[in-house]
Amino acid sequence: MGIESVLFYVLAGLALSSALALVAFCRSGVPAALCLALTLLPLAGIYVLLGAHFVAIVQVLVFVGAVVVLLLFSIMLLDPEGDAFEAPRPEQPALKLLGILVALAISLLLWMRVPVGLPPVTPVPEGFGLAREFGLRLLADYLVVLEAVGLILLAAMVGAVILAKRRID
């Protein structure tokens, strides 16, 4: 087993464990956003291992940087502390344990069905993963989609500000 395999398993384990922590233990928004960031960062490392350096940079800048900061900003803007969570019920720890056991059983079944060897790797085409190729495709083939996503994000920001202002007034 090479260093790439070891790094992959470490990064995948970190991503999975932080995702499980997000689902199992985070009851408020700020720790959930930080667990989300901790889930997304190892994925960037996996992209680097795959040779997609541009995708890894975009993962860190856009998802970890912008999305998590926007999520934290909206959580703090909308003040969720006023909406208190209900007290945990006595059966919740047992249900969490049952969910973890079901997830482990499904993982074990999938692990047993996966073939031992990996298929041969096909060579990557020239220019794959370069920012120039990505930009040309994005601005030539997907310009309308890019603009639509920008308008949707703008509408979401305006809606969040209106909701926060209404709550302040």
C-alpha positions as semicolon CSV with decimal commas, in nm:
position;residue;x (nm);y (nm);z (nm)
1;M;0,000;0,000;0,000
2;G;0,154;0,328;-0,113
3;I;0,149;0,669;0,049
4;E;-0,136;0,778;-0,182
5;S;-0,357;0,497;-0,054
6;V;-0,278;0,577;0,308
7;L;-0,351;0,946;0,251
8;F;-0,675;0,861;0,075
9;Y;-0,796;0,644;0,363
10;V;-0,697;0,904;0,623
11;L;-0,873;1,185;0,433
12;A;-1,181;0,973;0,363
13;G;-1,198;0,868;0,728
14;L;-1,173;1,228;0,841
15;A;-1,448;1,334;0,599
16;L;-1,676;1,050;0,705
17;S;-1,618;1,099;1,077
18;S;-1,684;1,472;1,062
19;A;-1,998;1,408;0,853
20;L;-2,117;1,158;1,114
21;A;-2,039;1,409;1,389
22;L;-2,242;1,667;1,200
23;V;-2,544;1,438;1,189
24;A;-2,512;1,282;1,533
25;F;-2,388;1,555;1,766
26;C;-2,440;1,906;1,626
27;R;-2,757;2,056;1,767
28;S;-2,695;2,420;1,678
29;G;-2,596;2,599;1,362
30;V;-2,241;2,716;1,431
31;P;-2,093;2,377;1,526
32;A;-2,282;2,224;1,232
33;A;-2,124;2,477;0,994
34;L;-1,779;2,402;1,136
35;C;-1,836;2,026;1,098
36;L;-1,945;2,094;0,739
37;A;-1,618;2,280;0,678
38;L;-1,426;1,991;0,834
39;T;-1,612;1,753;0,604
40;L;-1,536;1,956;0,289
41;L;-1,164;2,015;0,354
42;P;-1,055;1,649;0,326
43;L;-1,244;1,625;-0,002
44;A;-1,011;1,890;-0,140
45;G;-0,720;1,671;-0,034
46;I;-0,875;1,376;-0,217
47;Y;-0,907;1,594;-0,528
48;V;-0,536;1,674;-0,501
49;L;-0,459;1,302;-0,481
50;L;-0,662;1,253;-0,799
51;G;-0,461;1,520;-0,978
52;A;-0,747;1,771;-1,002
53;H;-0,568;2,064;-0,840
54;F;-0,803;2,328;-0,979
55;V;-1,107;2,145;-0,843
56;A;-0,934;2,123;-0,503
57;I;-0,871;2,499;-0,501
58;V;-1,230;2,568;-0,600
59;Q;-1,348;2,329;-0,326
60;V;-1,155;2,521;-0,062
61;L;-1,234;2,870;-0,189
62;V;-1,598;2,827;-0,285
63;F;-1,737;2,561;-0,058
64;V;-1,525;2,585;0,254
65;G;-1,467;2,958;0,225
66;A;-1,777;3,112;0,076
67;V;-2,056;2,866;0,153
68;V;-1,959;2,801;0,514
69;V;-1,902;3,173;0,577
70;L;-2,239;3,250;0,417
71;L;-2,401;2,982;0,630
72;L;-2,242;3,125;0,946
73;F;-2,343;3,476;0,841
74;S;-2,706;3,375;0,787
75;I;-2,715;3,181;1,116
76;M;-2,587;3,481;1,308
77;L;-2,807;3,721;1,111
78;L;-3,130;3,530;1,171
79;D;-3,054;3,472;1,542
80;P;-3,161;3,111;1,591
81;E;-3,112;3,136;1,968
82;G;-3,471;3,251;1,997
83;D;-3,587;2,919;1,855
84;A;-3,490;2,685;2,137
85;F;-3,454;2,316;2,068
86;E;-3,679;2,076;2,246
87;A;-3,529;1,873;2,527
88;P;-3,380;1,539;2,420
89;R;-3,616;1,247;2,463
90;P;-3,501;0,942;2,659
91;E;-3,507;0,716;2,351
92;Q;-3,277;0,942;2,144
93;P;-2,945;0,779;2,244
94;A;-3,085;0,437;2,158
95;L;-3,207;0,565;1,819
96;K;-2,868;0,719;1,747
97;L;-2,697;0,391;1,833
98;L;-2,942;0,203;1,611
99;G;-2,872;0,443;1,323
100;I;-2,496;0,399;1,364
101;L;-2,534;0,019;1,372
102;V;-2,748;0,022;1,057
103;A;-2,493;0,246;0,881
104;L;-2,210;0,013;0,985
105;A;-2,404;-0,293;0,865
106;I;-2,469;-0,130;0,526
107;S;-2,102;-0,030;0,503
108;L;-1,996;-0,386;0,583
109;L;-2,228;-0,527;0,317
110;L;-2,095;-0,282;0,061
111;W;-1,736;-0,358;0,163
112;M;-1,793;-0,728;0,104
113;R;-1,942;-0,666;-0,243
114;V;-1,662;-0,439;-0,370
115;P;-1,407;-0,624;-0,581
116;V;-1,057;-0,649;-0,436
117;G;-0,870;-0,501;-0,729
118;L;-0,933;-0,172;-0,900
119;P;-0,984;-0,145;-1,275
120;P;-0,690;-0,016;-1,480
121;V;-0,654;0,360;-1,487
122;T;-0,709;0,525;-1,822
123;P;-0,476;0,809;-1,915
124;V;-0,602;1,160;-1,854
125;P;-0,647;1,374;-2,167
126;E;-0,408;1,664;-2,222
127;G;-0,523;1,984;-2,051
128;F;-0,759;1,806;-1,811
129;G;-0,825;2,001;-1,493
130;L;-0,663;2,325;-1,607
131;A;-0,827;2,651;-1,510
132;R;-0,813;2,778;-1,869
133;E;-1,012;2,482;-2,005
134;F;-1,262;2,509;-1,722
135;G;-1,310;2,882;-1,778
136;L;-1,356;2,840;-2,151
137;R;-1,620;2,572;-2,100
138;L;-1,794;2,768;-1,827
139;L;-1,812;3,096;-2,015
140;A;-1,885;2,944;-2,356
141;D;-2,117;2,651;-2,294
142;Y;-2,270;2,729;-1,954
143;L;-2,292;3,108;-1,942
144;V;-2,671;3,118;-1,900
145;V;-2,657;2,864;-1,617
146;L;-2,380;3,061;-1,447
147;E;-2,584;3,382;-1,463
148;A;-2,895;3,201;-1,334
149;V;-2,703;3,068;-1,035
150;G;-2,575;3,420;-0,963
151;L;-2,930;3,558;-0,968
152;I;-3,056;3,281;-0,739
153;L;-2,778;3,353;-0,489
154;L;-2,854;3,726;-0,505
155;A;-3,224;3,657;-0,440
156;A;-3,132;3,437;-0,141
157;M;-2,913;3,710;0,008
158;V;-3,184;3,975;-0,037
159;G;-3,440;3,740;0,118
160;A;-3,217;3,678;0,420
161;V;-3,167;4,050;0,475
162;I;-3,543;4,115;0,445
163;L;-3,620;3,839;0,693
164;A;-3,360;3,969;0,938
165;K;-3,481;4,329;0,904
166;R;-3,841;4,223;0,960
167;R;-3,736;4,039;1,277
168;I;-3,543;4,343;1,406
169;D;-3,835;4,582;1,343
